């Protein structure tokens, strides 16, 4: 196993996001048990709050666009709204269990 030089933010949807997302597609059927999204971040940080403040806009926007690209339907992207729509867990250790190299889209 290899250690990857990244930390992570695991983003779980809260009911506000679930309700908003489900109005766009009946087949979407998101609920509180839906798969979270993991965002890789710098691996050397000490304050979760500072990391979230630095990344919440990108994360919030990505989560909204994953449902619909119609920005007229998106809520205002604020830290307060982010906190009301998602719960997050941050960590600093990521192991890669695969033998193949990581690939990233540009």
Buried (B, 14 or more C-beta within 10 A) or exposed (E): EEEBEBBBBBBBBBEBBBEBBBEEEEEEEBEEEBEBBEBBBEBEEEEBEEBBEEBBEEBBEEBBEEBBEEEEEBBEBEEEBBBBBBEBEBEEEBEEEEEEEEEEEE
